[in-house]
């Protein structure tokens, strides 16, 4: 199961697709023709982002919620 990172989904007129971004994971985003497709794609990409970070020894941010402030 993918950790519960916040996902923001927006419409991109330029790409003519929904774009899903994970603010806590730099560069982690995906798109899709529908919100559902964008969400499914970004969930897969989150797993790939985390796996790559582990392999490269990069820090992995803990998921936070709106009630948990970002670290300074």
Secondary structure as GFF3:
##gff-version 3
##sequence-region A 1 72
A	DSSP	beta_strand	8	12	.	.	.	ID=ss1
A	DSSP	beta_strand	17	21	.	.	.	ID=ss2
A	DSSP	beta_strand	29	32	.	.	.	ID=ss3
A	DSSP	alpha_helix	35	56	.	.	.	ID=ss4
###
